[in-house]
Amino acid sequence: MTYCLAIKIDAGLVFASDSRTNAGPDQVSTYSKMRAWGTAGDRQIVMLSAGNLATTQAVVTRIQRDIDEKVELNLFSARYMSEVAEYLGKLSVQQQSKHTDTGMTAGFNPEATFIVGGQISGEAPDLYMVYPQGNFIEVSELSPFMQIGETKYGKPILDRIIHHDTSINDALRCALVSMDSTIRSNVTVGPPIEIITYLTDSLVLEKYRKLEAEDPYLQELKLAWDEKLRQAFGELPMLE
């Protein structure tokens, strides 16, 4: 299982993903589910993935090949983020069809879902979710975040905290708490946790961190969150 999320606020974008891949009780590995491409001053694009690992790796390989070979449409030639989302959807469908066209579907699901976000010079930052069928949606102003994978455990904190005027640092802390809540409730989601923050109109990625399970900050955050939750619960009014 996977958990990835992305947040769009006035101040910029925040991306977070776990790195655990579970192919059965005896086969648990770690793979990065976050990729970034960009040119300082022109564009920065980040992609998160959930679903079939072979499909996502094939999509990443094709994206890089299209960049290297300077095909007509690639991540560095797209004019709009919506065009990037459409391009990504087509690549995903193409890679999935390699398995479905040959009938290799028994016990095998090639589907993958993506979140892609970033900013291209002259345009505003944006986020899109790309479905396995190749269609995509834009992030909502009412819910300025997107999740893929194991989404239910980490959603409540996002609903309560994230608004368009949330600061970039608060959005990052909220993303990490959302990730911690998911890890605590689902053992198939786990560290290392990767994070990227992007400031609006900077056209450079501000911060990338890879947090291992024993990372001091991650441990401090987990302990503080647990303590504050217990304290808040103890202060709730009693039912008379």
C-alpha positions, 0 to 999 in steps of 0.5 A, a space after each residue: 500500500 501507499 500513501 501520498 499527498 499534495 497540498 496547494 496553498 497561496 504560499 506554494 505547494 507541499 508534497 509528501 510520500 511514504 516509501 513502502 511497497 508491499 507485495 505480500 506478507 513476506 515481500 516488503 520493500 522500499 521504493 521512492 514514489 516521488 519524482 521531480 523535474 525542473 529547470 530553475 527559472 522556467 518550471 518545477 514539476 513533482 509527481 507522486 505515484 500509487 499503484 502498480 510499481 512496474 507501471 509507475 517505473 515504466 512511466 518515469 522511464 518514458 518521461 525521462 526518455 521523452 525529455 532526453 530525446 526532445 520529443 514534441 511534447 514532454 515535461 520541458 515543452 508543455 505550456 500548461 500544467 493541465 497539458 502535463 497532466 494530460 501527457 502523464 495520463 496518456 503515458 500511463 494508459 499506454 504502459 497499462 495497455 502493454 499488459 492488457 493487450 497481451 492478456 496478462 491480467 490474471 492476478 495482475 492489476 497494472 493500474 496506477 494513479 498519480 498526483 502531478 503538480 508544480 509551476 510553469 513560468 507565466 502560469 500559477 502553480 497547480 495540482 492534478 490527480 491523474 486516474 488509471 483511465 488517463 483522465 484527470 481532475 484539478 485540485 479544489 479550492 474548497 479542499 486544497 489537497 489531494 491524496 492517493 493510496 491509503 487516504 482515509 487515516 490521514 484525511 481528518 487532519 487535512 480537512 481541519 487544518 489546510 486552507 488556502 491561507 495556511 503557511 507553508 511551514 504549517 502545511 508541511 507539519 500537517 502533511 507529516 502528521 497526516 502521514 504519521 496517522 496513516 503509518 500508525 493505522 496501516 502497517 503497509 505504509 511506512 518510512 522513509 518519508 519524502 517531502 518537497 516544498 515549493 514556494 509560489 513563483 520561485 521556480 526552484 524547489 525550496 526543500 527536499 528531505 528524506 526522513 528515515 524512521 529514526 529521524 530525530 525530527 520525525 520522532 519529536 513530531 510523533 511524540 508531541 502529536 501523541 501528547 497533545 492528542 491525549 491532552 486535548 481528549 482529557 479536556 473534552 467536556 463530559 456528557 451530563 
